[in-house]
Amino acid sequence: MGEVAQQHRLSEVETVSTFSALGRVLAAPVTSGLDVPPEDNTSMDGYAMRVADVPTVGTVLPISQRIPAGVVGQPLQPGTAARIFTGAQVPPGADAVVMQEQCEALDVDGSAQVKVGVVPALGQWIRRRGEDVSHGQVVLSAGQRLTPQALGLAASVGAASLSVVRRPRVALFSTGDELVMPGEPLKPGAIYNSNRFTLRGLLEAAGCEVTDLGIVPDRLDATRDVLRQAAAQHDLILTSGGVSVGEEDHLRPAAQAEGRIDLWQMAIKPGKPLAVGAIRRATGAGEALLMGLPGNPVSSFVTFVLAVAPLLRGLQGAPCRLPASLLVRADFAWAKPDKRREFLRVRLNAQGGVELFPNQSSGVLTSAVWADGLVDNPGGQAIAAGDTVRFLPLGLLTAG
């Protein structure tokens, strides 16, 4: 998928408020125009002093000034201490801060003094200028997806707006005459269209602009029509159902008539049927990518997180790859592996291992809700309790 993403990488860039940039992908690096912190400051409420002025425990110093956060103090006079509060700039001349819990405030004949209960170490409880970020440092790189903490970092260097890649535009539809929407009567032979909700939610969580084209009848002409419509204004067309080889599965011939199919199957379980290709735009202005997912709910979900999510990241210039797997202990046995590479729905337990959902059928959507990750198991490999397996957290797989 990396090569496909690179060929169709989005080039349009927009500037958005840092407040509104959550989940977006940076189009340009963020460089700091200042040191963070801008000056030495204290990480504790307490007293700023000179180490040389406190040779022994119990030394008493007069308090020469009070420095709240946001106030710049005067140079500290030798033999005195400054009352100081968390975040406040350390006054010139001070080289240590002693927390207030290790000091005793005194009032001697109306004069504020402090009895120091420790011998301070040079630099203690002082955050140095530029300790976090230095002037000119690149703090966020192009291609980086913006998390809440990344937005905080951008704000800390004064970035009020950010240059980001525009959101991918995705057209979504399902095929199948058996599908009905929740709230409609469930006729004999019909099923509710759960994939529409799952895939739309996954797309929105990935930061896409989604056009929901609903349910398309199981007819070749209808499928061709919706592909042409979807290709006009979208970067990706995502479908569920219709990718098998039955007489009522029309996506493949429709896509071949309106564009091309480059991949039809993947050797994975669940999710063997997977169409990857492109649909021509009627205007002649390029093409829209096509990904056709299986109709079984778990197959649709798993193929999205394994194939669609990395592609969407790559279109925006972020790395087009799966997150690194974690090595964990299997607290289950898998005695009859499939010849295909399997992705088993599992959940971490309190003992640090993973447990297996008892029904791994591709139609059991409860397994995807119960699980917090997938075990990536090579084809033909049995698993015994206690074996080390590769665990992919769903939170990382589904994140944008």
Phi, psi and omega in degrees: 000339182298320180292320178298314180298320181295319180293330184248020183302136182288135182254342183288136183237145175222157179256127181232157174299142176303328176300331188254014190259008182301130177082352179281166180250129182294134176267342181217150180292157175255120182247136182281133175263011181206169171276144175232118354291158183290337177214164174302134177218168183266142177262006182220151163287133179173225185222129175271138184203176174262133179302322182296340181274357182233075183286336184221158173297136179096001177301137179251129180235141172290147178267118187265342181195165180236127188234096172284166175299136180094353180248133178268120182280174176273157175308136184284125178286139179306142178080011178232170175232157176244129172290127187222151185236152186313129179092347181285149179291131179289130184291147176306138180101330178280141180230011176199157173233134175251128183295151187296334180292343180257014180230162176234119179284135182236152172235106183249105180053044177080005180253125180285127178225168179225133174261119187270123187270002178218164169267112187290153173265149181302125175083003185293141178060023175249125173269120188281150175305131180073010182298324180270307183222138177255155180303131180088356182284137172282116184263335177221134186263153172301140183090358180272132176281137189272111175270170176304319181290329176293322176297320177297320178295317178300317179295326183293339177256012172089015181279104180279338179218160185224146177269118184231158174286142180297159182290143173296139176260121186236130172263132184237132170209159177245152174242147177142118178290346180277353186274136171227162181269148174307138184101339176270155177300138180265095182288161176305133180086353182266158174222154177285145184277084180285327183300327180300320181284316180298310185290322177297318178297318179296320179295315180294322177295333179276003175085023182269155166269116190253130169252113183269111182265007171077214184254128182258133179299155180281070176222144181297317182295321179294321180292318177297318181299313184289328176295318178297316179299315183292325184293335189300316189235015187233155177275327184220138171251123181243126181235160171227135181090162176077015183251009175274202186240021179281170182293339181261008179260102191255358186296317184297307179295327178294317180293322179293329178284328184258356182184242182204160172241124180260333183215138183240335182216153172235144182276062179229161177219124359281161172114027182303310178288123178205114181265130175231127180190212181204153179241131179292145172272139183298331181286349184084002181272073173078208185211161174254136176294151178233132171226119179254117184263158178296161180276335178298133189302315182288322177299317179298316180295312184294317179294329175297308185291333181274328187242315185285313183302314176298323179298316180298321177296317181295325178300330182266004178092002175275166180301131181264078181202164174283152175294158179297138178280158177253141177271118183227170180271134176277119175260044178201168175242143178229091192275337184238076181291154175277160177289340177276160173294127187251147175237102187268136178281121185224170177219137176294142176248175185292344181269002177090006176255184176239141178253152185260135172294134190294334181244109183263019179297147182287353178260359186264088184292338177301333179294324180286332177283318181293323187285153169242011177185175178238139168270122178271102187248121180301150180304136176077006185259117175284156179237129173254150177305131182099346177294155174271130181234164180267122186247127178251111180294131180297328179300325178278326181292324185266350179292150180290000000 
